[in-house]
Amino acid sequence: MIDRQHLSLMREIDRQGGLTAAAERLNMTQSAASHALRRLEAQTGVTLWRREGRRMRPTQAGRTLLDLARRLLPQFERADAAMADFAKGRRGLLRIGMECHPCYRWLLKVVEPYLVGWPDVDVDVRQAFQFGGLDALTDHEVDLLITPDPVARPGVGFTPVFGYDLVLAVGRGHPLAGRDHVRPEDLDDEVLITYPVGAERLDIYAQFLGPARRQPSARKEIETTDIMLQMVAAGRGVAPLPDWLLAEYAAALPIVGLPLGPEGLRKSIHVGLRDEDAALDYMAGFMAQAARVGAAV
């Protein structure tokens, strides 16, 4: 019978590349790990790993079991943590996944009053912007997903919590600063400053430049909003940002925001959670607080 120890061993062999390192991570002796693997292969009747050079590679059967380990072990670990929290009198941990760089500042406005209202719930924010957020949500690696681009999937629901306009931040002395709006061709000779996200995931490419078949002269990736807008204020480029975020900086920096196109580019931030968790009171509490903050933005 396949048990949790077997799944843990499969996952660690894959992560570490070999049995000895996996055994060390699991606080097992190498001989005990080797015996457990041989016993598992004998029980299943298949070879699970093959050695290629210095690494062990899963067979087709091994990959099937490895996929199972990746799905189930996070749920076991979450259950362990939840039971430990209940034993200590805590409600648990709310893990929030982020697929939106600028939304972190908005999230802080949600988390502060939420922690006051739910003192027995801890919050962990995972800003893995390149990760598969939806997969992490369905695989129980996170409990909530904040994203501007919800994707329908059975068992998961997304709720819009606030809307905003994506605008182009330019310095006050920039030639475009006096325009009512910008056109795609206006960016032909501009340096576009963005967060370090693939162009296919950036709305300014997907919904503004792409349909017009236009490209900026160059693109520069910057991790932090503060540095990004300092660059814009210094005339080093232009940057697409939510209007509400730009408004927070405009009082201190010589920057202005211009609509993208005559109609502007409207977006919404959504919070996604698993259907099975929707009735949990502390989940509902977070959604209510997110909606209140969103309405005030």
Disulfide bonds with the S-S distance in Angstrom:
Cys100-Cys103 2.09
